[in-house]
Amino acid sequence: MSHTVTITRTTTTSTGHALFVHSGYLGTLPGLLKLAQLLLGAACVGVVGYYLEPGFYRSGGQKPELFYLLVSVSCLIGTFCLLTSCLVSLSTAQLISKSVFEVIHHGVAFILYLAAGLTLIIEVNHQKSSYRNDYEPYLAAAVMGLVMAGLYLLSTFLANRSYRGF
């Protein structure tokens, strides 16, 4: 029996750089979690950053608010870098999920957000009278921090499964 094989070769050259966005990553559960963490993290930074008054003295200082803001900003930057690298490079999303970096990042973010959210919610409820008009926004920020801790816990679980190859 004889077979016919046709080979077609196309050569294309171009100058400049093409920007590739791996938008399919946002359709996966890890991609959606990172997007949710990014958006809710920006809201956490926005709320606490807006209501934080540097010259205002409260009877315990503003240490819980500053700790919460520090955790929120650092996790926001880390999540932004992870999401951007997974969107810009097709191979990066696969490589990062196979490394232990994502497990460590999400695990540390979970612990920090849990500590910051609990610290802020306890401080706001304990010093309720000194927060006056800012009670509800800070309480909302603390609850968002606990939700963020839950999102990062789920991301840690998924990243660990991916790292171990399940």
DSSP file (Angstrom, degrees, kcal/mol; ACC not computed):
  #  RESIDUE AA STRUCTURE BP1 BP2  ACC     N-H-->O    O-->H-N    N-H-->O    O-->H-N    TCO  KAPPA ALPHA  PHI   PSI    X-CA   Y-CA   Z-CA
    1    1 A M              0   0    0      0, 0.0     2,-0.4     0, 0.0     0, 0.0   0.000 360.0 360.0 360.0 138.4    0.0    0.0    0.0
    2    2 A S        -     0   0    0      2,-0.0     2,-0.4     0, 0.0     0, 0.0  -0.870 360.0-160.3-109.9 145.3    1.2    3.4   -0.8
    3    3 A H        -     0   0    0     -2,-0.4     2,-0.5     2,-0.0     0, 0.0  -0.910  11.4-138.6-120.8 148.3    0.4    6.5    1.2
    4    4 A T        -     0   0    0     -2,-0.4     2,-0.5     2,-0.0    -2,-0.0  -0.934  18.5-171.8-108.2 126.7    0.6   10.1    0.2
    5    5 A V        -     0   0    0     -2,-0.5     2,-0.5     2,-0.0    -2,-0.0  -0.974   4.5-163.4-119.8 127.7    2.0   12.6    2.7
    6    6 A T        -     0   0    0     -2,-0.5     2,-0.5     2,-0.0    -2,-0.0  -0.948   3.3-165.6-112.9 125.4    1.9   16.3    2.0
    7    7 A I        -     0   0    0     -2,-0.5     2,-0.5     2,-0.0    -2,-0.0  -0.945   2.9-169.5-112.7 125.4    4.1   18.5    4.1
    8    8 A T        -     0   0    0     -2,-0.5     2,-0.5     2,-0.0    -2,-0.0  -0.955   2.0-166.1-115.8 129.9    3.5   22.2    4.1
    9    9 A R        -     0   0    0     -2,-0.5     2,-0.5     2,-0.0    -2,-0.0  -0.962   3.8-173.2-119.4 129.3    5.9   24.6    5.6
   10   10 A T        -     0   0    0     -2,-0.5     2,-0.5     2,-0.0    -2,-0.0  -0.983   4.2-165.4-121.9 126.9    5.1   28.2    6.4
   11   11 A T        -     0   0    0     -2,-0.5     2,-0.4     2,-0.0    -2,-0.0  -0.952   8.3-178.2-113.9 125.9    7.8   30.6    7.5
   12   12 A T        -     0   0    0     -2,-0.5     2,-0.4     2,-0.0    -2,-0.0  -0.982   3.9-171.5-124.9 131.7    6.7   33.9    9.1
   13   13 A T        +     0   0    0     -2,-0.4     2,-0.3     2,-0.0    -2,-0.0  -0.945  10.2 168.5-120.2 145.4    9.1   36.6   10.2
   14   14 A S        -     0   0    0     -2,-0.4     2,-0.3     2,-0.1    -2,-0.0  -0.978  24.9-133.2-148.5 160.3    8.1   39.7   12.2
   15   15 A T        +     0   0    0     -2,-0.3     2,-0.1     2,-0.1    -2,-0.0  -0.834  66.2  34.7-113.3 156.7    9.7   42.5   14.1
   16   16 A G  S    S-     0   0    0     -2,-0.3     2,-0.4     2,-0.0    -2,-0.1  -0.389  88.8 -70.4  94.9-177.1    8.7   43.7   17.4
   17   17 A H        -     0   0    0     -2,-0.1     2,-0.4     2,-0.0    -2,-0.1  -0.946  33.5-144.5-121.4 136.9    7.3   41.9   20.4
   18   18 A A        -     0   0    0     -2,-0.4     2,-0.6     2,-0.0    -2,-0.0  -0.838  14.8-136.5 -99.2 136.6    3.9   40.4   20.7
   19   19 A L        -     0   0    0     -2,-0.4     2,-0.5     2,-0.0    69,-0.0  -0.832  20.7-162.5 -93.6 120.6    2.2   40.5   24.1
   20   20 A F        -     0   0    0     -2,-0.6     2,-0.5    68,-0.3    -2,-0.0  -0.892   5.3-166.0-107.2 129.4    0.5   37.2   24.9
   21   21 A V        -     0   0    0     -2,-0.5     2,-1.9    68,-0.0    67,-0.2  -0.966  14.7-148.5-117.1 120.5   -2.1   36.9   27.6
   22   22 A H    >   +     0   0    0     65,-4.2     3,-1.5    -2,-0.5     4,-0.3  -0.574  28.7 167.1 -84.6  76.1   -3.0   33.5   28.8
   23   23 A S  G >   +     0   0    0     -2,-1.9     3,-1.1     1,-0.3     4,-0.3   0.699  63.5  74.7 -70.5 -18.2   -6.6   34.3   29.6
   24   24 A G  G >  S+     0   0    0      1,-0.2     3,-1.2     2,-0.2    -1,-0.3   0.735  82.1  70.7 -64.5 -21.4   -7.6   30.7   29.9
   25   25 A Y  G X  S+     0   0    0     -3,-1.5     3,-1.4     1,-0.3     6,-0.5   0.834  89.2  60.7 -64.5 -31.4   -5.8   30.7   33.3
   26   26 A L  G <  S+     0   0    0     -3,-1.1    -1,-0.3    -4,-0.3    -2,-0.2   0.637  95.5  63.4 -71.4 -12.1   -8.6   32.8   34.7
   27   27 A G  G <  S+     0   0    0     -3,-1.2    -1,-0.3    -4,-0.3     2,-0.2   0.538  90.1  84.5 -85.7  -7.7  -11.0   30.0   33.9
   28   28 A T  S <> S-     0   0    0     -3,-1.4     4,-2.5    -4,-0.3     5,-0.2  -0.558  89.5-115.7 -91.5 160.0   -9.3   27.7   36.3
   29   29 A L  H  > S+     0   0    0      1,-0.2     4,-2.5     2,-0.2     5,-0.2   0.915 115.8  49.3 -62.8 -44.1  -10.0   27.6   40.0
   30   30 A P  H  > S+     0   0    0      0, 0.0     4,-2.2     0, 0.0    -1,-0.2   0.897 112.7  49.3 -62.1 -36.9   -6.5   28.7   41.1
   31   31 A G  H  > S+     0   0    0     -6,-0.5     4,-2.1     2,-0.2    -2,-0.2   0.912 111.8  47.2 -66.6 -42.6   -6.7   31.6   38.6
   32   32 A L  H  X S+     0   0    0     -4,-2.5     4,-2.6    -7,-0.2    -1,-0.2   0.884 111.4  51.9 -65.9 -38.4  -10.2   32.7   39.9
   33   33 A L  H  X S+     0   0    0     -4,-2.5     4,-2.7     2,-0.2    -2,-0.2   0.918 109.9  48.5 -63.8 -42.6   -8.9   32.5   43.5
   34   34 A K  H  X S+     0   0    0     -4,-2.2     4,-2.2     2,-0.2    -2,-0.2   0.895 111.9  49.7 -65.0 -38.7   -5.9   34.7   42.6
   35   35 A L  H  X S+     0   0    0     -4,-2.1     4,-2.5     2,-0.2    -2,-0.2   0.921 112.3  47.2 -65.2 -43.0   -8.2   37.2   40.9
   36   36 A A  H  X S+     0   0    0     -4,-2.6     4,-2.8     1,-0.2     5,-0.3   0.904 112.3  50.2 -63.8 -41.3  -10.6   37.2   43.9
   37   37 A Q  H  X S+     0   0    0     -4,-2.7     4,-2.0     1,-0.2    -1,-0.2   0.877 111.2  49.7 -63.6 -37.5   -7.6   37.6   46.3
   38   38 A L  H  X S+     0   0    0     -4,-2.2     4,-1.9    -5,-0.2    -2,-0.2   0.936 115.2  41.5 -67.3 -46.4   -6.3   40.5   44.2
   39   39 A L  H  X S+     0   0    0     -4,-2.5     4,-1.6     2,-0.2    -2,-0.2   0.930 119.4  42.8 -69.0 -45.9   -9.7   42.3   44.0
   40   40 A L  H  X S+     0   0    0     -4,-2.8     4,-2.2     1,-0.2    -1,-0.2   0.850 112.6  54.8 -69.9 -33.1  -10.6   41.8   47.7
   41   41 A G  H  X S+     0   0    0     -4,-2.0     4,-2.4    -5,-0.3    -1,-0.2   0.883 106.3  51.3 -65.1 -38.5   -7.0   42.6   48.8
   42   42 A A  H  X S+     0   0    0     -4,-1.9     4,-2.4     1,-0.2    -1,-0.2   0.878 109.6  50.8 -64.7 -36.8   -7.2   45.9   47.0
   43   43 A A  H  X S+     0   0    0     -4,-1.6     4,-2.7     2,-0.2     5,-0.2   0.899 109.0  51.3 -66.3 -39.9  -10.5   46.6   48.8
   44   44 A C  H  X S+     0   0    0     -4,-2.2     4,-2.0     2,-0.2     5,-0.3   0.935 112.8  44.9 -61.8 -46.7   -8.8   45.7   52.1
   45   45 A V  H  X S+     0   0    0     -4,-2.4     4,-2.4     1,-0.2     5,-0.2   0.907 114.0  51.2 -63.3 -41.5   -5.9   48.1   51.4
   46   46 A G  H  X S+     0   0    0     -4,-2.4     4,-2.0    -5,-0.2    -2,-0.2   0.915 110.9  45.7 -63.9 -45.0   -8.4   50.8   50.2
   47   47 A V  H  X S+     0   0    0     -4,-2.7     4,-2.0     2,-0.2    -2,-0.2   0.962 119.5  38.6 -65.8 -51.6  -10.6   50.7   53.3
   48   48 A V  H  X S+     0   0    0     -4,-2.0     4,-1.4    -5,-0.2    -2,-0.2   0.895 116.8  51.8 -69.0 -38.2   -7.9   50.7   55.9
   49   49 A G  H  < S+     0   0    0     -4,-2.4    -1,-0.2    -5,-0.3    -2,-0.2   0.860 110.9  48.5 -64.7 -34.8   -5.8   53.2   53.9
   50   50 A Y  H  < S+     0   0    0     -4,-2.0    -2,-0.2    -5,-0.2    -1,-0.2   0.907 117.3  38.9 -71.8 -41.7   -8.7   55.6   53.6
   51   51 A Y  H  < S+     0   0    0     -4,-2.0     2,-0.4    -5,-0.2    -2,-0.2   0.566  89.0 106.4 -89.4  -8.7   -9.7   55.5   57.2
   52   52 A L     <  -     0   0    0     -4,-1.4    10,-0.0    -5,-0.2    -4,-0.0  -0.579  53.0-163.5 -73.2 126.5   -6.2   55.5   58.7
   53   53 A E    >   -     0   0    0     -2,-0.4     3,-1.4     1,-0.1    -2,-0.1  -0.920   6.7-161.2-114.9 106.5   -5.4   58.9   60.2
   54   54 A P  T 3  S+     0   0    0      0, 0.0    -1,-0.1     0, 0.0     8,-0.1   0.812  89.8  43.5 -59.4 -33.7   -1.6   59.3   60.8
   55   55 A G  T 3  S+     0   0    0      2,-0.1     2,-0.3     0, 0.0    -2,-0.0   0.491  90.8 103.8 -91.4  -2.0   -1.9   62.2   63.3
   56   56 A F    <   -     0   0    0     -3,-1.4     2,-0.5     6,-0.0    -3,-0.1  -0.637  59.9-148.4 -85.8 134.3   -4.8   60.7   65.3
   57   57 A Y        -     0   0    0     -2,-0.3     2,-0.3     4,-0.0    -2,-0.1  -0.897  16.2-178.9-105.8 126.0   -4.1   59.2   68.7
   58   58 A R    >   -     0   0    0     -2,-0.5     3,-2.9    73,-0.0     2,-1.7  -0.855  45.0 -96.5-116.1 155.1   -6.2   56.4   69.9
   59   59 A S  T 3  S+     0   0    0     -2,-0.3     3,-0.1     1,-0.3    -2,-0.0  -0.011 123.0  26.1 -63.2  33.0   -5.7   54.7   73.3
   60   60 A G  T >  S-     0   0    0     -2,-1.7     3,-0.7     1,-0.1    -1,-0.3   0.051 113.4-116.5-167.2   8.1   -3.6   51.8   72.0
   61   61 A G  T <   -     0   0    0     -3,-2.9     4,-0.1     1,-0.2    -1,-0.1  -0.325  40.9 -71.2  75.8-165.0   -2.2   53.6   69.0
   62   62 A Q  T 3> S+     0   0    0      1,-0.1     4,-2.5     2,-0.1     5,-0.2  -0.083  86.9 125.6-116.9  32.2   -3.0   52.4   65.5
   63   63 A K  H <> S+     0   0    0     -3,-0.7     4,-2.7     1,-0.2     5,-0.2   0.901  71.7  50.1 -62.3 -43.7   -0.9   49.3   65.7
   64   64 A P  H  > S+     0   0    0      0, 0.0     4,-2.3     0, 0.0    -1,-0.2   0.906 113.1  47.4 -62.6 -38.6   -3.6   46.8   64.6
   65   65 A E  H  > S+     0   0    0      2,-0.2     4,-2.5     1,-0.2    -2,-0.2   0.905 113.5  47.4 -67.3 -41.4   -4.6   49.0   61.7
   66   66 A L  H  X S+     0   0    0     -4,-2.5     4,-2.6     2,-0.2    -1,-0.2   0.898 111.9  49.9 -67.1 -40.1   -0.9   49.4   60.6
   67   67 A F  H  X S+     0   0    0     -4,-2.7     4,-2.4    -5,-0.2    -2,-0.2   0.926 112.4  48.0 -62.4 -44.5   -0.3   45.7   60.9
   68   68 A Y  H  X S+     0   0    0     -4,-2.3     4,-2.6    -5,-0.2    -2,-0.2   0.910 112.6  48.6 -61.8 -43.5   -3.4   44.9   58.9
   69   69 A L  H  X S+     0   0    0     -4,-2.5     4,-2.5     2,-0.2     5,-0.2   0.898 110.9  50.4 -65.1 -40.9   -2.4   47.4   56.2
   70   70 A L  H  X S+     0   0    0     -4,-2.6     4,-2.3     2,-0.2     5,-0.2   0.925 113.2  45.4 -62.7 -45.8    1.2   46.0   56.1
   71   71 A V  H  X S+     0   0    0     -4,-2.4     4,-2.4     2,-0.2     5,-0.3   0.922 113.7  50.2 -63.5 -44.6   -0.2   42.4   55.6
   72   72 A S  H  X S+     0   0    0     -4,-2.6     4,-2.0    -5,-0.2    -2,-0.2   0.921 112.9  44.9 -62.0 -45.6   -2.7   43.5   53.0
   73   73 A V  H  X S+     0   0    0     -4,-2.5     4,-2.3     2,-0.2    -1,-0.2   0.923 114.0  48.2 -67.0 -44.4   -0.2   45.4   50.9
   74   74 A S  H  X S+     0   0    0     -4,-2.3     4,-2.1    -5,-0.2    -2,-0.2   0.912 114.8  44.9 -65.9 -41.0    2.5   42.7   51.0
   75   75 A C  H  X S+     0   0    0     -4,-2.4     4,-2.5    -5,-0.2     5,-0.2   0.856 111.5  54.5 -69.4 -33.7    0.0   40.0   50.1
   76   76 A L  H  X S+     0   0    0     -4,-2.0     4,-2.3    -5,-0.3    -2,-0.2   0.912 109.4  46.8 -64.9 -42.5   -1.5   42.1   47.4
   77   77 A I  H  X S+     0   0    0     -4,-2.3     4,-2.3     2,-0.2    -2,-0.2   0.930 113.8  47.7 -65.7 -45.6    1.9   42.7   45.8
   78   78 A G  H  X S+     0   0    0     -4,-2.1     4,-2.2     1,-0.2    -2,-0.2   0.910 114.1  46.1 -62.4 -42.7    2.8   39.0   46.0
   79   79 A T  H  X S+     0   0    0     -4,-2.5     4,-2.9     2,-0.2     5,-0.3   0.881 110.6  53.6 -68.6 -38.0   -0.5   37.9   44.5
   80   80 A F  H  X S+     0   0    0     -4,-2.3     4,-2.6    -5,-0.2     5,-0.2   0.924 110.1  47.5 -60.9 -44.4   -0.3   40.5   41.8
   81   81 A C  H  X S+     0   0    0     -4,-2.3     4,-2.3     2,-0.2    -2,-0.2   0.914 113.7  47.5 -63.9 -43.0    3.1   39.2   40.8
   82   82 A L  H  X S+     0   0    0     -4,-2.2     4,-2.0     2,-0.2    -2,-0.2   0.946 115.1  44.5 -63.0 -48.5    1.9   35.6   40.8
   83   83 A L  H  X S+     0   0    0     -4,-2.9     4,-1.8     1,-0.2    -2,-0.2   0.912 114.0  49.7 -64.9 -42.7   -1.2   36.3   38.8
   84   84 A T  H  X S+     0   0    0     -4,-2.6     4,-2.2    -5,-0.3     5,-0.2   0.915 110.9  48.9 -63.5 -43.1    0.6   38.6   36.3
   85   85 A S  H  X S+     0   0    0     -4,-2.3     4,-1.5    -5,-0.2     7,-0.2   0.861 112.0  49.1 -67.0 -33.8    3.3   36.0   35.7
   86   86 A C  H  < S+     0   0    0     -4,-2.0     7,-0.3    -5,-0.2    -1,-0.2   0.804 114.2  46.1 -73.9 -28.4    0.7   33.3   35.1
   87   87 A L  H  < S+     0   0    0     -4,-1.8   -65,-4.2    -5,-0.2    -2,-0.2   0.824 114.7  45.5 -80.5 -32.7   -1.2   35.4   32.7
   88   88 A V  H  < S+     0   0    0     -4,-2.2     2,-0.5   -67,-0.2   -68,-0.3   0.819 115.5  43.5 -82.9 -31.2    1.8   36.6   30.7
   89   89 A S     X  -     0   0    0     -4,-1.5     4,-1.1    -5,-0.2    -1,-0.2  -0.962  60.2-158.3-124.1 126.7    3.5   33.3   30.3
   90   90 A L  H  > S+     0   0    0     -2,-0.5     4,-0.7     1,-0.2    -1,-0.1   0.881  97.9  45.9 -66.3 -39.2    1.9   30.0   29.4
   91   91 A S  H  > S+     0   0    0      1,-0.2     4,-2.5     2,-0.2    -1,-0.2   0.784 102.2  65.9 -77.0 -26.1    4.7   27.9   30.8
   92   92 A T  H  > S+     0   0    0     -7,-0.2     4,-3.2     1,-0.2     5,-0.3   0.899  95.8  55.9 -64.0 -40.5    5.0   29.9   34.0
   93   93 A A  H  X S+     0   0    0     -4,-1.1     4,-1.2    -7,-0.3    -1,-0.2   0.879 113.1  42.4 -59.6 -37.5    1.5   28.9   35.3
   94   94 A Q  H  X S+     0   0    0     -4,-0.7     4,-0.8     2,-0.2    -1,-0.2   0.878 116.3  47.5 -76.4 -38.3    2.5   25.2   34.9
   95   95 A L  H >X S+     0   0    0     -4,-2.5     4,-0.6     2,-0.2     3,-0.5   0.921 111.5  48.7 -70.2 -43.7    6.0   25.7   36.4
   96   96 A I  H >< S+     0   0    0     -4,-3.2     3,-1.1     1,-0.2     6,-0.6   0.890 108.0  54.9 -64.9 -38.4    4.9   27.7   39.4
   97   97 A S  H 3< S+     0   0    0     -4,-1.2    -1,-0.2    -5,-0.3    -2,-0.2   0.756 107.5  50.9 -67.9 -21.8    2.2   25.2   40.3
   98   98 A K  H << S+     0   0    0     -4,-0.8    -1,-0.3    -3,-0.5    -2,-0.2   0.540 101.1  78.8 -89.7  -7.6    4.7   22.4   40.4
   99   99 A S  S << S-     0   0    0     -3,-1.1     4,-0.4    -4,-0.6     3,-0.4  -0.552  83.7-123.6 -98.6 166.7    7.1   24.4   42.7
  100  100 A V  S  > S+     0   0    0      1,-0.2     4,-2.3    -2,-0.2     5,-0.2   0.561  94.3  87.2 -83.3  -8.8    6.8   24.8   46.4
  101  101 A F  H  > S+     0   0    0      1,-0.2     4,-3.0     2,-0.2     5,-0.2   0.916  87.5  48.5 -59.0 -45.6    6.8   28.6   46.1
  102  102 A E  H  > S+     0   0    0     -6,-0.6     4,-2.4    -3,-0.4     5,-0.3   0.880 110.5  51.7 -65.1 -37.5    3.1   28.9   45.6
  103  103 A V  H  > S+     0   0    0     -4,-0.4     4,-2.2    56,-0.2    -1,-0.2   0.933 113.7  44.2 -62.4 -45.7    2.4   26.7   48.6
  104  104 A I  H  X S+     0   0    0     -4,-2.3     4,-2.7     2,-0.2     5,-0.3   0.924 113.5  50.4 -66.5 -44.9    4.7   28.8   50.8
  105  105 A H  H  X S+     0   0    0     -4,-3.0     4,-2.4    -5,-0.2    -2,-0.2   0.945 115.4  41.3 -59.4 -49.7    3.3   32.1   49.6
  106  106 A H  H  X S+     0   0    0     -4,-2.4     4,-2.3     2,-0.2    50,-0.2   0.868 114.7  52.3 -69.5 -35.4   -0.3   31.1   50.1
  107  107 A G  H  X S+     0   0    0     -4,-2.2     4,-2.1    -5,-0.3    -2,-0.2   0.921 112.5  44.1 -65.2 -44.1    0.4   29.5   53.5
  108  108 A V  H  X S+     0   0    0     -4,-2.7     4,-2.7     2,-0.2     5,-0.2   0.903 113.2  51.7 -67.0 -40.8    2.2   32.5   54.8
  109  109 A A  H  X S+     0   0    0     -4,-2.4     4,-2.7    -5,-0.3     5,-0.3   0.890 108.6  52.3 -62.9 -38.8   -0.5   34.8   53.4
  110  110 A F  H  X S+     0   0    0     -4,-2.3     4,-2.3    42,-0.2    -2,-0.2   0.944 112.1  44.6 -60.3 -48.8   -3.2   32.7   55.2
  111  111 A I  H  X S+     0   0    0     -4,-2.1     4,-2.4     2,-0.2    -2,-0.2   0.915 115.8  47.0 -64.1 -43.7   -1.4   32.9   58.5
  112  112 A L  H  X S+     0   0    0     -4,-2.7     4,-2.9     2,-0.2     5,-0.2   0.918 113.9  46.3 -67.1 -43.3   -0.7   36.7   58.2
  113  113 A Y  H  X S+     0   0    0     -4,-2.7     4,-2.8    -5,-0.2     5,-0.3   0.883 112.3  51.5 -67.2 -36.5   -4.3   37.5   57.1
  114  114 A L  H  X S+     0   0    0     -4,-2.3     4,-2.3    -5,-0.3     5,-0.2   0.937 113.9  43.8 -63.1 -45.4   -5.7   35.3   59.9
  115  115 A A  H  X S+     0   0    0     -4,-2.4     4,-2.4    -5,-0.2    -2,-0.2   0.921 117.1  45.3 -65.6 -44.1   -3.6   37.1   62.5
  116  116 A A  H  X S+     0   0    0     -4,-2.9     4,-2.4     2,-0.2     5,-0.2   0.907 114.4  48.0 -68.5 -41.7   -4.3   40.6   61.1
  117  117 A G  H  X S+     0   0    0     -4,-2.8     4,-2.4    -5,-0.2     5,-0.2   0.921 115.2  44.5 -65.3 -44.0   -8.0   40.0   60.7
  118  118 A L  H  X S+     0   0    0     -4,-2.3     4,-2.4    -5,-0.3     5,-0.2   0.910 113.3  51.2 -66.7 -41.7   -8.4   38.6   64.2
  119  119 A T  H  X S+     0   0    0     -4,-2.4     4,-2.3    -5,-0.2    -2,-0.2   0.925 113.9  44.0 -60.5 -44.9   -6.2   41.3   65.7
  120  120 A L  H  X S+     0   0    0     -4,-2.4     4,-2.8     2,-0.2     5,-0.2   0.908 113.6  49.0 -69.9 -41.1   -8.2   44.1   64.0
  121  121 A I  H  X S+     0   0    0     -4,-2.4     4,-1.9    -5,-0.2    -1,-0.2   0.891 114.0  46.6 -67.8 -37.1  -11.6   42.6   64.8
  122  122 A I  H  X S+     0   0    0     -4,-2.4     4,-2.2    -5,-0.2    -2,-0.2   0.923 115.0  46.5 -68.1 -43.8  -10.7   42.1   68.5
  123  123 A E  H  X S+     0   0    0     -4,-2.3     4,-2.7    -5,-0.2    -2,-0.2   0.911 112.3  49.8 -65.2 -43.2   -9.2   45.6   68.8
  124  124 A V  H  < S+     0   0    0     -4,-2.8    -1,-0.2     1,-0.2     7,-0.2   0.913 115.5  42.7 -64.4 -42.2  -12.2   47.2   67.1
  125  125 A N  H >< S+     0   0    0     -4,-1.9     3,-0.7    -5,-0.2    -1,-0.2   0.839 116.3  48.6 -73.0 -32.3  -14.7   45.4   69.3
  126  126 A H  H 3< S+     0   0    0     -4,-2.2     3,-0.2     1,-0.2    -2,-0.2   0.893 121.2  34.1 -73.5 -40.4  -12.6   46.0   72.5
  127  127 A Q  T >X S+     0   0    0     -4,-2.7     4,-0.8    -5,-0.2     3,-0.8  -0.218  77.2 141.7-107.1  41.0  -12.1   49.7   71.8
  128  128 A K  H X>  +     0   0    0     -3,-0.7     3,-0.7     1,-0.3     4,-0.6   0.841  67.8  53.0 -54.6 -40.3  -15.5   50.3   70.2
  129  129 A S  H >4 S+     0   0    0      1,-0.2     3,-0.5    -3,-0.2    -1,-0.3   0.826 105.0  53.9 -69.3 -31.3  -16.1   53.7   71.8
  130  130 A S  H <4 S+     0   0    0     -3,-0.8    -1,-0.2     1,-0.2    -2,-0.2   0.649 101.4  60.1 -80.1 -12.3  -12.7   55.2   70.6
  131  131 A Y  H X< S+     0   0    0     -4,-0.8     3,-2.9    -3,-0.7     4,-0.2   0.669  75.1 166.5 -86.3 -16.3  -13.5   54.2   66.9
  132  132 A R  G X< S+     0   0    0     -4,-0.6     3,-1.0    -3,-0.5    -1,-0.2  -0.113  72.3   3.9  41.7-112.4  -16.6   56.4   66.8
  133  133 A N  G 3  S+     0   0    0      1,-0.2     3,-0.3     2,-0.1    -1,-0.3   0.629 128.5  63.6 -76.6 -13.8  -17.6   56.8   63.1
  134  134 A D  G <> S+     0   0    0     -3,-2.9     4,-1.9     1,-0.2    -1,-0.2   0.365  73.6  96.7 -92.6   5.8  -14.9   54.5   61.9
  135  135 A Y  H <> S+     0   0    0     -3,-1.0     4,-2.4    -4,-0.2     5,-0.2   0.947  83.4  45.7 -61.7 -51.2  -16.2   51.4   63.7
  136  136 A E  H  > S+     0   0    0     -3,-0.3     4,-2.7     1,-0.2     5,-0.2   0.911 112.6  48.6 -64.3 -45.1  -18.2   49.9   60.7
  137  137 A P  H  > S+     0   0    0      0, 0.0     4,-2.3     0, 0.0    -1,-0.2   0.921 114.6  45.7 -62.1 -41.0  -15.4   50.4   58.1
  138  138 A Y  H  X S+     0   0    0     -4,-1.9     4,-2.2     2,-0.2    -2,-0.2   0.881 112.9  50.2 -69.3 -36.0  -12.8   48.8   60.3
  139  139 A L  H  X S+     0   0    0     -4,-2.4     4,-2.2    -5,-0.2    -1,-0.2   0.909 111.1  49.3 -65.3 -41.1  -15.1   46.0   61.2
  140  140 A A  H  X S+     0   0    0     -4,-2.7     4,-2.5     2,-0.2    -2,-0.2   0.898 110.5  50.7 -62.9 -40.7  -15.8   45.4   57.5
  141  141 A A  H  X S+     0   0    0     -4,-2.3     4,-2.1     2,-0.2    -2,-0.2   0.897 109.4  50.7 -64.2 -40.1  -12.1   45.4   56.8
  142  142 A A  H  X S+     0   0    0     -4,-2.2     4,-1.8     2,-0.2    -2,-0.2   0.907 111.2  47.8 -64.7 -41.2  -11.5   42.8   59.6
  143  143 A V  H  X S+     0   0    0     -4,-2.2     4,-2.2     2,-0.2    -2,-0.2   0.904 110.4  51.9 -66.4 -40.6  -14.2   40.6   58.2
  144  144 A M  H  X S+     0   0    0     -4,-2.5     4,-2.6     1,-0.2    -1,-0.2   0.876 106.9  54.9 -61.7 -35.8  -12.7   40.9   54.7
  145  145 A G  H  X S+     0   0    0     -4,-2.1     4,-2.0     2,-0.2    -1,-0.2   0.886 107.5  48.4 -64.4 -38.3   -9.4   39.9   56.2
  146  146 A L  H  X S+     0   0    0     -4,-1.8     4,-1.8     2,-0.2    -2,-0.2   0.867 110.9  50.6 -70.0 -34.9  -10.9   36.8   57.6
  147  147 A V  H  X S+     0   0    0     -4,-2.2     4,-2.3     2,-0.2    -2,-0.2   0.908 109.3  51.9 -64.9 -41.1  -12.5   36.0   54.2
  148  148 A M  H  X S+     0   0    0     -4,-2.6     4,-2.7     1,-0.2     5,-0.2   0.889 105.7  54.7 -61.6 -38.8   -9.1   36.6   52.6
  149  149 A A  H  X S+     0   0    0     -4,-2.0     4,-2.1     1,-0.2    -1,-0.2   0.911 108.3  49.4 -60.7 -41.1   -7.6   34.1   55.1
  150  150 A G  H  X S+     0   0    0     -4,-1.8     4,-2.2     2,-0.2    -2,-0.2   0.898 110.5  49.6 -64.2 -41.0  -10.1   31.6   53.9
  151  151 A L  H  X S+     0   0    0     -4,-2.3     4,-2.3     1,-0.2    -2,-0.2   0.909 112.3  47.6 -63.9 -42.0   -9.3   32.2   50.2
  152  152 A Y  H  X S+     0   0    0     -4,-2.7     4,-2.3     2,-0.2   -42,-0.2   0.842 109.0  54.5 -69.8 -31.8   -5.6   31.8   50.9
  153  153 A L  H  X S+     0   0    0     -4,-2.1     4,-2.2    -5,-0.2    -2,-0.2   0.927 110.1  46.5 -64.8 -43.8   -6.3   28.6   52.9
  154  154 A L  H  X S+     0   0    0     -4,-2.2     4,-2.4     1,-0.2    -2,-0.2   0.899 112.6  50.3 -63.7 -40.4   -8.1   27.2   49.9
  155  155 A S  H  X S+     0   0    0     -4,-2.3     4,-2.8     2,-0.2    -2,-0.2   0.874 108.7  52.3 -65.1 -36.8   -5.3   28.3   47.6
  156  156 A T  H  X S+     0   0    0     -4,-2.3     4,-2.4   -50,-0.2    -2,-0.2   0.922 109.8  49.0 -63.8 -43.7   -2.7   26.7   49.9
  157  157 A F  H  X S+     0   0    0     -4,-2.2     4,-2.0     2,-0.2    -2,-0.2   0.934 114.6  44.0 -61.5 -47.1   -4.7   23.4   49.7
  158  158 A L  H  X S+     0   0    0     -4,-2.4     4,-2.3     1,-0.2    -2,-0.2   0.894 113.7  50.4 -66.4 -40.0   -4.9   23.5   45.9
  159  159 A A  H  X S+     0   0    0     -4,-2.8     4,-2.5     2,-0.2   -56,-0.2   0.873 109.8  51.1 -66.4 -36.3   -1.3   24.5   45.5
  160  160 A N  H  X S+     0   0    0     -4,-2.4     4,-2.3     2,-0.2    -1,-0.2   0.902 110.1  49.2 -67.1 -40.8   -0.2   21.7   47.8
  161  161 A R  H  X>S+     0   0    0     -4,-2.0     5,-2.6     2,-0.2     4,-0.7   0.910 113.7  46.1 -63.0 -42.1   -2.2   19.2   45.8
  162  162 A S  H  <5S+     0   0    0     -4,-2.3     3,-0.4     3,-0.2    -2,-0.2   0.894 112.0  51.4 -67.7 -40.2   -0.7   20.5   42.5
  163  163 A Y  H  <5S+     0   0    0     -4,-2.5    -2,-0.2     1,-0.2    -1,-0.2   0.894 112.1  45.8 -63.3 -41.4    2.8   20.5   44.0
  164  164 A R  H  <5S-     0   0    0     -4,-2.3    -1,-0.2    -5,-0.2    -2,-0.2   0.582 116.5-115.5 -81.0  -9.3    2.5   16.9   45.2
  165  165 A G  T  <5       0   0    0     -4,-0.7    -3,-0.2    -3,-0.4    -4,-0.1   0.747 360.0 360.0  86.8  24.3    1.0   15.9   41.8
  166  166 A F      <       0   0    0     -5,-2.6    -4,-0.2    -6,-0.2    -5,-0.1   0.467 360.0 360.0 -84.4 360.0   -2.5   14.8   42.9
